[in-house]
Amino acid sequence: MADLEQEAAWRTEFEADGERAVHDTIYRGSGIYPDPKRSFALRWLREKEVERERQEQKMHSYVRRTFWAAVAAVIVGIVGVLVTWFAR
């Protein structure tokens, strides 16, 4: 149970510091995290990376749907103009 409480405290600390600060501490800093905290920091960074990739995929899907909706709107507009023009 103490491990879960410790990890929760580390998670809170990492969230407050931000991904860049945690990354820099691990890879460019003096390596001030003790080994268990460093291992958890690496897992936490991976979780953040997976979360970011999921968000990017959602955004890509949204942009693709928006593009096709715009294409459909242009086609409907052209058809409407042609119908109006030929109905005269």
C-alpha positions as CSV (number, residue, x, y, z in Angstrom):
1,M,0.0,0.0,0.0
2,A,2.9,2.3,0.7
3,D,4.1,1.9,-2.8
4,L,0.8,3.0,-4.2
5,E,0.8,6.0,-2.0
6,Q,4.3,6.8,-3.0
7,E,3.5,6.5,-6.7
8,A,0.5,8.7,-6.2
9,A,2.7,11.3,-4.6
10,W,5.2,11.0,-7.5
11,R,2.4,11.2,-10.1
12,T,1.2,14.5,-8.4
13,E,4.7,15.8,-8.4
14,F,5.3,14.9,-12.1
15,E,2.0,16.4,-13.1
16,A,3.0,19.7,-11.3
17,D,6.4,19.7,-12.9
18,G,5.3,18.7,-16.4
19,E,6.5,16.2,-18.9
20,R,9.4,18.3,-20.2
21,A,10.9,18.9,-16.7
22,V,10.6,15.2,-15.8
23,H,12.1,14.2,-19.1
24,D,15.0,16.6,-18.7
25,T,15.7,15.5,-15.2
26,I,15.9,11.8,-16.3
27,Y,17.9,12.3,-19.6
28,R,19.8,15.6,-19.2
29,G,19.8,16.3,-15.6
30,S,22.0,15.0,-12.9
31,G,19.8,11.9,-12.5
32,I,18.6,13.1,-9.1
33,Y,15.7,10.6,-9.0
34,P,16.4,7.5,-7.0
35,D,15.9,4.2,-8.9
36,P,12.3,3.4,-7.9
37,K,11.2,7.0,-8.7
38,R,13.2,7.0,-11.9
39,S,11.5,3.7,-13.0
40,F,8.1,5.2,-12.2
41,A,9.0,8.4,-14.0
42,L,9.8,6.4,-17.2
43,R,6.4,4.6,-16.9
44,W,4.7,7.9,-16.3
45,L,6.3,9.5,-19.4
46,R,5.3,6.5,-21.5
47,E,1.7,6.8,-20.3
48,K,1.8,10.5,-21.3
49,E,3.2,9.6,-24.7
50,V,0.4,7.0,-25.3
51,E,-2.2,9.6,-24.1
52,R,-0.8,12.2,-26.5
53,E,-0.8,9.7,-29.4
54,R,-4.4,8.8,-28.7
55,Q,-5.3,12.5,-28.7
56,E,-3.4,13.0,-32.0
57,Q,-5.3,10.1,-33.6
58,K,-8.6,11.6,-32.4
59,M,-7.6,15.0,-33.9
60,H,-6.6,13.4,-37.2
61,S,-9.9,11.6,-37.4
62,Y,-11.8,14.8,-36.6
63,V,-9.9,16.7,-39.3
64,R,-10.6,13.9,-41.8
65,R,-14.3,13.9,-41.1
66,T,-14.4,17.7,-41.2
67,F,-12.6,17.7,-44.6
68,W,-15.1,15.2,-46.1
69,A,-18.0,17.2,-44.7
70,A,-16.7,20.3,-46.4
71,V,-16.3,18.4,-49.7
72,A,-19.9,17.1,-49.4
73,A,-21.1,20.7,-48.7
74,V,-19.3,21.9,-51.8
75,I,-20.9,19.1,-53.9
76,V,-24.4,19.9,-52.6
77,G,-23.8,23.6,-53.3
78,I,-22.8,22.9,-56.9
79,V,-25.7,20.5,-57.4
80,G,-28.0,23.2,-56.0
81,V,-26.6,25.9,-58.3
82,L,-26.9,23.6,-61.3
83,V,-30.5,22.6,-60.5
84,T,-31.5,26.3,-60.0
85,W,-29.7,27.2,-63.3
86,F,-31.4,24.5,-65.4
87,A,-34.8,24.9,-63.8
88,R,-35.2,28.4,-65.3
